[in-house]
Every structure is written in structure tokens, then in C-alpha cells.
Amino acid sequence: MTKAQIQTAAAPDLRIDTDRAIRRICDDLQRRVARDASNGVILGLSGGLDSSVLAALAVRALGTDAVAALYLYDRDSAPLIATHAREMADRLGLRLEQIDITGDMARLGIYAPLFIKALRLSPRVARISAGAYRRICGETPFASTLRAGGGEVLTPWHKRFLYDHTMRHVDHGFAQRHVFRRQVLERLARRRRLTVIGAANRSEVEVGWFVKDGIDDLPVQPMTGLFKTQVRQLARALDLPDRVRDQSPSPDMARGVTDEFGIAHTYRIVDIVIDGLDRGLGDAAIADLGVPRAEIADIRRLMHLSAWKRTSPHEPPPVSGAAGSDLRIAVGAACAAGGPSAMPSG
């Protein structure tokens, strides 16, 4: 089955009532601000899909005067992402506070390792090195970071040696950036009496594609009940610009590294697998949706290896796009509304 066929077959199962979801998230943001007796919310606006959707929801719920948006960048941040952040802020009527954290990251030493310097030369360096690592070590660099972060000693010795001299530095730099960004948000929130909110989604959380105690591990994250493909549906409903909502999700940490490259699976496949597991399907039934068995097994592995990350305290999200939720649109109803061609590709 081709990728397009997989998308067509699986998309109806992930459709949600976007109007209802938007209304509930906005109501929840209003309740949280009232509960905290705060002056509004503060969030990181990177220009990516998730943060752009969250900013649009916050403005709709609270108005521009009650939303503080920060873009915290460093020397490795992609210029296009910065452009999207400014475009979204202008579109929403927000004043974007831009803070360069390059000096702070330099003091933490994240640019010093030779491998990190090599990554700056070309996007091909990340792709070639990740491919070589996978062939030599038998798993992706991301899987190894989850093992190491969970306290596992990598074996055999050559895997540990290669990891320590390459991917460990990437993971360390990724973590330092995200933890520092969270600290900046929380410091400003205390000073201005604002509620801090994060833009993580369920797909990232389930496979561990976030930094524990970082900016995507905040106590209040309104969209962690929604799959990435469902957040993209919200982006369409909120009329975000095509170039923002259709961009490749990126952790903004190294040239050539996108979320899906790092995870080694598309979000569409991740969402199909997790949704299948939610519905109690076995691997054979999920494979019948067009997902290769090897991908199912690897996504299961990532979910297991990343369990240690999901231990921070979080408040329940106001919406759920999981199977059985009243947000989900039944396949028959979705097809009647617009047919398969109306389903999002993710």
C-alpha cells in the first residue's frame, strides 16, 4: 500500500469536530486564567504548527492584550522558522518578544563538541551520520537517547562509544535549549503574573519526542489530548497560513533535523499506530491499515523506552481526540460530510 493509500484509509478515523475542540480549549484557557487570578497567558511562539495553533487559540480565548508570545532562538535556529513566528504574531496582532539565547547556550558549552560543529556545515551531515549510526548500532539515535536518558547502559561497547562522541552531544544541546526556554518563560510569568502554557501534542508525548522538564513538558498543555494530525486539523479550522500549517515539524536544534527524521516515522504513521492501540487492535489489525510491521514494533518500542519522560505532573487536557471521544467524527458521518477527499493528509 502506498503512503497516499495509507493516509486515505486511516484519515477518517482521526477526524475530530474542530469547532467543539476549539470552543473547549478556549473555555479552559479562560477558566485557568480566572483560577490563577493571572493577567493572561505566556507561551513560546516558535512559528511551528503547534505553537502557532496554541497562540491562535489563546488570542481567540483571551484577546491579544492577555497573551504574551516569546520567540527564544539561538544561532542554530532556522531563519524560516523565525519568519513564521513573526508572521503568526503579526497575523494575530501580538507583539513578539524575541530573545537570543546564543550566549547562554555558549556558556553551557553546547556548541563546543566537534560533532556539533560538523552538523553546522550542511544538512547532509545530520542525515549521513544518523544513517551510519543506525546501520552500525541497529537502532536510531533517538532510541539510544531514550535508553541512555532512562539510565540504561548502552551495549555493546562500540555503540556506547559512538553515542558518547556524537548523538549524546546533540541530545544534550536539545535538552539545554528547551529547559532554558522553559526557565525564561516561567521567570517572566512570575514577574508579570501570567499563566504559562505549552504546545505539546499527544503524538510527541507518547513516543517521547520532547525534553523532560523542558518547554514542552509544562504542567498546563491544552493540546496533549490531540494527535499531531488533529492539531493540523485545528490549524485549518483556525485558518492558519498554508506555509505555517503545512511545514515539516522541526525541533529547531540542528540543520537537516525534523521531528519525523528524528523519530524515524511520519506523524501520520505514529498516529495510526497509537490510535490502533487505543482501540485495542493487535499488530496484525494495525498492519492491515497499511503500516509495516517493523514500524509498528519500533513505535511500540519508543513508547516503552520513553516512559521515564512521562512522569512530570500535568493537568488533564480539556479535549481528547482518542477513540471513543465525543470529538471524534464517525467514519460514515465524515464521508457523508465530504467524502475521502475531504480528509486531511496530516
C-alpha positions as CSV (number, residue, x, y, z in Angstrom):
1,M,0.0,0.0,0.0
2,T,1.3,3.4,-0.9
3,K,1.7,6.3,1.5
4,A,-1.2,8.1,-0.1
5,Q,-3.4,5.0,0.3
6,I,-2.4,4.7,4.0
7,Q,-3.4,8.3,4.5
8,T,-6.8,7.9,2.7
9,A,-7.6,4.7,4.6
10,A,-6.7,5.9,8.1
11,A,-7.7,9.6,7.9
12,P,-11.4,9.2,8.6
13,D,-10.7,7.5,12.0
14,L,-8.8,10.6,13.2
15,R,-11.3,13.3,12.2
16,I,-12.5,15.5,15.0
17,D,-15.1,18.1,15.5
18,T,-12.8,21.1,15.3
19,D,-15.4,23.7,16.3
20,R,-16.1,21.8,19.5
21,A,-12.4,21.3,20.2
22,I,-11.6,25.0,19.7
23,R,-14.5,26.0,22.0
24,R,-13.5,23.7,24.8
25,I,-9.8,24.7,24.7
26,C,-10.8,28.4,24.7
27,D,-13.2,27.9,27.6
28,D,-10.5,26.0,29.5
29,L,-7.9,28.8,29.0
30,Q,-10.4,31.3,30.3
31,R,-11.1,29.2,33.4
32,R,-7.4,28.7,34.0
33,V,-6.6,32.4,33.9
34,A,-9.6,33.1,36.2
35,R,-8.5,30.3,38.6
36,D,-4.9,31.6,38.7
37,A,-6.1,35.2,39.0
38,S,-3.5,36.0,36.4
39,N,-3.2,38.7,33.8
40,G,-3.3,36.2,30.9
41,V,-1.0,33.6,29.4
42,I,2.6,33.4,28.2
43,L,3.8,30.9,25.6
44,G,6.7,30.2,23.3
45,L,5.9,31.0,19.7
46,S,8.4,29.2,17.6
47,G,6.5,29.6,14.3
48,G,5.9,25.8,14.2
49,L,2.5,24.3,13.8
50,D,1.8,23.5,17.4
51,S,2.8,26.8,18.9
52,S,1.0,28.7,16.2
53,V,-2.2,26.9,16.8
54,L,-1.8,27.4,20.6
55,A,-1.2,31.2,20.1
56,A,-4.3,31.4,17.8
57,L,-6.4,29.6,20.4
58,A,-5.1,31.9,23.2
59,V,-5.9,35.0,21.3
60,R,-9.3,33.8,20.5
61,A,-10.0,32.9,24.1
62,L,-8.4,35.9,25.9
63,G,-7.7,38.6,23.4
64,T,-4.3,40.0,22.3
65,D,-3.7,42.1,25.4
66,A,-3.8,38.9,27.6
67,V,-1.3,36.9,25.5
68,A,2.5,37.2,25.7
69,A,4.4,35.5,23.0
70,L,8.1,34.8,23.1
71,Y,10.5,33.6,20.4
72,L,13.6,32.2,22.0
73,Y,16.2,31.5,19.3
74,D,19.9,30.7,19.0
75,R,22.5,30.6,16.3
76,D,21.2,27.2,15.0
77,S,17.6,28.3,14.7
78,A,16.3,28.1,11.1
79,P,15.6,31.6,9.6
80,L,12.3,30.2,8.1
81,I,11.0,29.3,11.5
82,A,11.7,32.9,12.7
83,T,9.9,34.2,9.7
84,H,6.9,32.1,10.6
85,A,6.9,33.2,14.2
86,R,6.9,36.9,13.1
87,E,4.2,36.2,10.5
88,M,2.0,34.5,13.1
89,A,2.5,37.2,15.7
90,D,1.6,39.9,13.1
91,R,-1.4,37.9,11.9
92,L,-2.7,37.6,15.5
93,G,-1.9,41.1,16.5
94,L,0.7,40.1,19.1
95,R,3.9,41.8,20.0
96,L,6.5,39.1,19.6
97,E,9.3,39.3,22.1
98,Q,12.5,37.9,20.5
99,I,15.3,36.7,22.8
100,D,18.6,35.5,21.5
101,I,19.8,32.7,23.8
102,T,23.1,32.0,21.9
103,G,25.3,33.5,24.6
104,D,23.6,31.5,27.3
105,M,23.9,28.2,25.3
106,A,27.6,29.0,24.6
107,R,28.3,29.4,28.3
108,L,26.7,26.0,28.8
109,G,29.1,24.6,26.2
110,I,26.6,23.1,23.8
111,Y,28.4,24.4,20.7
112,A,31.9,23.1,21.7
113,P,31.9,19.4,20.7
114,L,33.4,18.7,17.3
115,F,30.4,16.8,16.2
116,I,28.1,19.8,16.8
117,K,30.5,21.9,14.8
118,A,30.3,19.4,11.9
119,L,26.5,19.5,12.0
120,R,26.6,23.2,11.1
121,L,28.4,22.5,7.8
122,S,25.4,21.1,5.9
123,P,22.0,19.4,6.5
124,R,23.6,16.3,4.9
125,V,25.9,15.8,7.9
126,A,22.9,15.0,10.2
127,R,21.3,12.6,7.7
128,I,24.5,10.8,6.8
129,S,25.6,10.5,10.4
130,A,22.2,9.3,11.6
131,G,22.0,6.7,8.8
132,A,25.5,5.4,9.7
133,Y,24.7,5.3,13.3
134,R,21.5,3.2,12.6
135,R,23.4,0.8,10.4
136,I,26.2,0.3,13.0
137,C,24.2,0.3,16.2
138,G,21.0,-1.3,15.0
139,E,18.7,1.5,16.1
140,T,18.1,5.2,15.6
141,P,20.0,7.8,17.5
142,F,16.7,8.9,19.1
143,A,16.1,5.4,20.5
144,S,19.6,5.4,22.0
145,T,18.9,8.8,23.7
146,L,15.8,7.3,25.3
147,R,17.7,4.3,26.6
148,A,20.5,6.5,27.9
149,G,18.1,9.0,29.5
150,G,16.3,6.2,31.2
151,G,19.5,5.0,32.9
152,E,20.3,2.1,30.6
153,V,24.0,1.4,29.8
154,L,24.3,1.2,26.0
155,T,25.7,-2.1,24.7
156,P,27.8,-3.3,23.0
157,W,30.8,-1.0,23.7
158,H,31.1,0.3,20.2
159,K,27.5,1.6,20.4
160,R,28.2,3.4,23.7
161,F,31.4,4.8,22.3
162,L,29.8,6.1,19.1
163,Y,26.8,7.5,21.0
164,D,29.1,9.3,23.6
165,H,31.1,11.0,20.8
166,T,28.2,12.0,18.6
167,M,24.5,11.8,19.4
168,R,24.9,12.4,23.2
169,H,26.1,16.0,22.3
170,V,23.0,16.5,20.1
171,D,20.6,15.3,22.8
172,H,22.4,17.4,25.4
173,G,22.1,20.6,23.3
174,F,18.5,19.9,22.5
175,A,17.7,19.4,26.2
176,Q,19.6,22.5,27.4
177,R,17.8,24.7,24.9
178,H,14.3,23.5,25.9
179,V,15.0,23.6,29.6
180,F,16.4,27.1,29.4
181,R,13.4,28.3,27.3
182,R,11.1,27.0,30.0
183,Q,13.0,28.8,32.7
184,V,12.8,32.1,30.8
185,L,9.0,31.7,30.4
186,E,8.5,30.8,34.0
187,R,10.6,33.7,35.2
188,L,8.7,36.2,33.1
189,A,5.4,34.6,34.1
190,R,6.1,35.2,37.8
191,R,7.2,38.7,37.1
192,R,4.2,39.6,35.0
193,R,1.7,37.3,36.8
194,L,0.9,35.2,33.8
195,T,-0.1,31.6,33.3
196,V,2.5,29.5,31.4
197,I,1.0,27.2,28.7
198,G,2.8,24.7,26.4
199,A,2.1,23.5,22.9
200,A,2.9,19.8,23.1
201,N,0.6,17.2,21.4
202,R,-0.1,13.6,22.2
203,S,1.9,12.1,19.4
204,E,5.1,13.7,20.7
205,V,4.3,12.8,24.3
206,E,3.6,9.1,23.5
207,V,6.9,8.5,21.7
208,G,9.0,10.8,23.9
209,W,9.9,13.4,21.4
210,F,10.2,16.2,24.0
211,V,12.6,17.2,26.7
212,K,11.7,16.2,30.2
213,D,11.2,19.4,32.3
214,G,11.6,21.5,29.1
215,I,9.3,23.9,27.4
216,D,7.1,21.0,26.1
217,D,6.8,19.4,29.5
218,L,4.8,22.2,31.2
219,P,2.1,21.4,33.7
220,V,-0.5,23.2,31.5
221,Q,-0.6,21.9,27.9
222,P,-4.1,22.2,26.4
223,M,-3.4,20.0,23.3
224,T,-1.8,16.9,24.7
225,G,-5.0,15.1,24.2
226,L,-4.8,15.5,20.5
227,F,-2.7,13.7,17.9
228,K,-0.4,15.8,15.6
229,T,-2.8,15.2,12.7
230,Q,-5.7,16.5,14.8
231,V,-3.7,19.7,15.7
232,R,-3.2,20.1,12.0
233,Q,-7.0,20.0,11.6
234,L,-7.3,22.8,14.2
235,A,-4.8,24.8,12.1
236,R,-7.1,24.5,9.1
237,A,-10.2,25.4,11.1
238,L,-8.3,28.5,12.6
239,D,-7.3,29.5,9.1
240,L,-3.6,29.5,9.7
241,P,-1.5,30.3,6.6
242,D,-0.7,27.2,4.4
243,R,3.1,27.7,4.8
244,V,2.7,27.5,8.6
245,R,0.3,24.6,8.9
246,D,1.9,22.5,6.2
247,Q,5.6,22.9,7.2
248,S,7.7,20.0,8.3
249,P,7.7,19.9,12.1
250,S,11.1,20.7,13.5
251,P,12.8,20.7,16.9
252,D,14.9,23.6,15.8
253,M,18.1,22.1,17.1
254,A,20.3,21.1,14.1
255,R,20.4,21.7,10.3
256,G,18.6,18.9,8.5
257,V,16.8,17.5,11.5
258,T,13.0,17.5,11.5
259,D,10.7,15.7,14.0
260,E,9.9,12.9,11.6
261,F,13.5,12.4,10.7
262,G,14.5,12.2,14.3
263,I,11.6,9.9,15.3
264,A,12.1,7.9,12.0
265,H,8.4,7.7,11.4
266,T,5.9,10.2,10.0
267,Y,3.4,11.6,12.4
268,R,0.6,10.1,10.3
269,I,2.0,6.6,10.9
270,V,2.6,7.3,14.6
271,D,-1.0,8.5,15.0
272,I,-2.4,5.4,13.2
273,V,-0.4,3.1,15.4
274,I,-1.3,4.8,18.7
275,D,-4.9,5.1,17.7
276,G,-5.0,1.4,16.9
277,L,-3.5,0.6,20.3
278,D,-6.2,2.8,21.9
279,R,-8.8,0.8,20.1
280,G,-7.3,-2.5,21.3
281,L,-6.1,-3.6,17.9
282,G,-3.3,-6.1,17.6
283,D,-0.3,-5.6,15.3
284,A,-2.0,-7.6,12.6
285,A,-5.0,-5.4,12.5
286,I,-2.9,-2.2,12.5
287,A,-0.8,-3.7,9.7
288,D,-4.0,-4.1,7.7
289,L,-4.2,-0.3,7.7
290,G,-1.1,-0.3,5.6
291,V,1.5,0.2,8.4
292,P,4.6,-2.0,8.0
293,R,5.1,-4.4,11.0
294,A,8.6,-3.1,11.6
295,E,7.2,0.4,12.1
296,I,4.5,-0.8,14.5
297,A,7.2,-2.6,16.5
298,D,9.5,0.4,16.6
299,I,6.8,2.8,17.7
300,R,5.8,0.4,20.5
301,R,9.5,0.3,21.4
302,L,9.7,4.1,21.5
303,M,6.6,4.3,23.7
304,H,8.2,1.8,26.1
305,L,11.6,3.4,26.2
306,S,10.2,6.9,26.8
307,A,8.0,6.0,29.8
308,W,10.5,7.7,32.1
309,K,9.8,11.0,30.5
310,R,6.1,11.0,31.2
311,T,6.4,11.3,35.0
312,S,6.2,15.0,35.4
313,P,2.9,16.4,36.9
314,H,0.5,17.7,34.3
315,E,-3.1,18.9,34.5
316,P,-5.5,16.9,32.3
317,P,-6.0,18.5,28.9
318,P,-9.5,19.9,28.1
319,V,-10.0,17.8,25.0
320,S,-9.3,14.3,23.8
321,G,-9.0,13.1,20.2
322,A,-8.7,9.4,21.3
323,A,-11.0,6.7,20.1
324,G,-14.4,6.9,21.8
325,S,-14.1,10.6,22.5
326,D,-17.2,12.7,21.6
327,L,-14.8,14.9,19.5
328,R,-14.2,12.0,17.0
329,I,-16.3,12.1,13.9
330,A,-17.6,8.6,12.8
331,V,-16.3,7.4,9.5
332,G,-19.8,7.4,8.0
333,A,-20.5,10.9,9.1
334,A,-17.2,12.2,7.8
335,C,-17.7,10.6,4.4
336,A,-21.2,12.0,4.2
337,A,-19.9,15.4,5.0
338,G,-17.3,15.5,2.3
339,G,-16.0,12.1,1.2
340,P,-12.5,10.8,1.4
341,S,-11.1,13.7,-0.5
342,A,-12.1,16.0,2.4
343,M,-9.9,14.1,4.9
344,P,-6.7,15.7,6.0
345,S,-3.5,14.2,4.8
346,G,-1.7,15.0,8.1
